[in-house]
Amino acid sequence: MVEDIQKTADEKMQKSIEALQGSLQKVRTGRAHTGLLDHVTVEYYGAMIPVNQAANINLGDAHTIHVQPFEKDMIAKVEKAIRDSDLGLNPATNGNLIRVPMPMLTEERRRDLTKIVRSEGENAKVAVRNVRRDANDALKKLVKEKEISEDDERRSQEVVQKMTDKSVEEIDKLLQAKEADLMAV
């Protein structure tokens, strides 16, 4: 019972951290990386699919992503999907290859992105704390129903608190790394 609560809390905290990692990958730094286009979708025979399922995505250099659609008639659609995405990218077609240059970030834009990253981190911390609260509530309910002792509850709450502290520390490390990446010129 108590172990189930702790295990569930740990899994949910890890999912919060993974969600933060996913949202941090979407925040664009000055360098190109193929994961940037993961959430861009394109219409393919009536269905919306991720661009990486309709094209090969490679790095041309540190500031350029090369996208090569599997079919010639998809070139214009993929280019339009990238241009219309919320990433602020301006792709250029050259034959069968779409080049996506990464514009350099201004100092002001870097600060804005840092604020967005901090906000995402705070949301992840709130999610972790909510998991802790839910776990502690479940433990209190077990004490109330006399299924566990108060000492067991206290020990379990300490374990949950340690998991919370570890998760918050991991979130802070992710944020520091992303902020350093954003501020690097």
SULKA-V202789 format. One record per pair of residues at least 4 apart in sequence whose C-alpha atoms are under 8 Angstrom apart, sorted by the first residue. I is the first residue (numbers start at 0). J is the second residue. If there is no record, write none. Layout:
i & j
I & J
I & J
This chain:
i & j
0 & 4
1 & 5
1 & 138
1 & 155
2 & 6
3 & 7
4 & 8
4 & 134
4 & 137
4 & 138
5 & 9
5 & 134
5 & 155
5 & 158
5 & 159
6 & 10
7 & 11
8 & 12
8 & 130
8 & 131
8 & 134
8 & 159
9 & 13
9 & 159
9 & 162
10 & 14
11 & 15
11 & 127
11 & 130
12 & 16
12 & 126
12 & 127
12 & 130
12 & 163
12 & 166
13 & 17
13 & 166
14 & 18
15 & 19
15 & 123
15 & 126
15 & 127
16 & 20
16 & 123
16 & 166
16 & 169
16 & 170
17 & 21
18 & 22
18 & 123
19 & 23
19 & 119
19 & 120
19 & 123
19 & 170
20 & 24
20 & 173
21 & 25
22 & 26
22 & 119
23 & 116
23 & 119
23 & 177
24 & 34
24 & 35
25 & 34
25 & 35
26 & 112
26 & 116
27 & 35
27 & 86
28 & 104
28 & 180
28 & 181
29 & 62
29 & 101
29 & 102
29 & 103
29 & 104
29 & 181
29 & 184
30 & 61
30 & 62
30 & 101
31 & 35
31 & 58
31 & 60
31 & 61
31 & 62
31 & 63
31 & 64
31 & 100
31 & 101
32 & 58
32 & 61
32 & 64
33 & 37
33 & 56
33 & 57
33 & 58
33 & 64
36 & 50
36 & 51
36 & 81
37 & 49
37 & 50
37 & 51
38 & 49
38 & 50
39 & 49
39 & 50
39 & 80
39 & 81
39 & 84
40 & 47
40 & 48
40 & 49
40 & 50
40 & 80
41 & 47
41 & 48
41 & 49
41 & 50
41 & 53
41 & 76
41 & 77
41 & 80
42 & 46
42 & 47
42 & 48
42 & 76
43 & 47
43 & 48
43 & 53
43 & 73
48 & 52
48 & 53
49 & 53
50 & 54
50 & 77
51 & 55
51 & 56
53 & 68
53 & 69
53 & 70
53 & 73
54 & 66
54 & 67
54 & 68
54 & 69
55 & 66
55 & 67
55 & 68
55 & 69
56 & 64
56 & 65
56 & 66
56 & 67
57 & 64
57 & 65
57 & 66
58 & 63
58 & 64
58 & 65
59 & 63
59 & 64
59 & 65
60 & 64
62 & 100
62 & 101
62 & 102
63 & 98
63 & 99
63 & 100
63 & 101
64 & 98
64 & 99
64 & 100
64 & 101
65 & 96
65 & 97
65 & 98
65 & 99
66 & 96
66 & 97
66 & 98
66 & 99
67 & 74
67 & 95
67 & 96
67 & 97
68 & 73
68 & 74
68 & 77
68 & 95
68 & 96
69 & 73
70 & 74
71 & 95
72 & 76
73 & 77
74 & 78
74 & 92
74 & 95
74 & 96
74 & 97
75 & 79
76 & 80
77 & 81
78 & 82
78 & 90
78 & 91
78 & 92
78 & 97
79 & 83
80 & 84
81 & 86
81 & 88
81 & 89
81 & 90
82 & 86
82 & 87
82 & 88
82 & 89
82 & 90
84 & 88
88 & 99
88 & 100
88 & 101
88 & 102
89 & 99
89 & 100
90 & 97
90 & 98
90 & 99
90 & 100
91 & 97
91 & 98
91 & 99
92 & 96
92 & 97
92 & 98
93 & 97
93 & 98
104 & 108
104 & 109
105 & 109
106 & 110
107 & 111
108 & 112
109 & 113
109 & 181
109 & 182
110 & 114
111 & 115
112 & 116
112 & 181
113 & 117
113 & 178
113 & 181
114 & 118
115 & 119
116 & 120
116 & 174
116 & 177
116 & 178
117 & 121
117 & 174
118 & 122
119 & 123
120 & 124
120 & 170
120 & 171
120 & 174
121 & 125
122 & 126
123 & 127
123 & 170
124 & 128
124 & 167
124 & 170
125 & 129
126 & 130
127 & 131
127 & 163
127 & 166
127 & 167
128 & 132
128 & 163
129 & 133
130 & 134
131 & 135
131 & 159
131 & 160
131 & 163
132 & 136
133 & 137
134 & 138
134 & 159
135 & 139
135 & 156
135 & 159
136 & 140
137 & 141
138 & 142
138 & 152
138 & 155
138 & 156
139 & 143
139 & 152
140 & 144
141 & 145
141 & 146
141 & 147
142 & 146
142 & 147
142 & 148
142 & 149
142 & 152
147 & 151
147 & 152
148 & 152
149 & 153
150 & 154
151 & 155
152 & 156
153 & 157
154 & 158
155 & 159
156 & 160
157 & 161
158 & 162
159 & 163
160 & 164
161 & 165
162 & 166
163 & 167
164 & 168
165 & 169
166 & 170
167 & 171
168 & 172
169 & 173
170 & 174
171 & 175
172 & 176
173 & 177
174 & 178
175 & 179
176 & 180
177 & 181
178 & 182
179 & 183
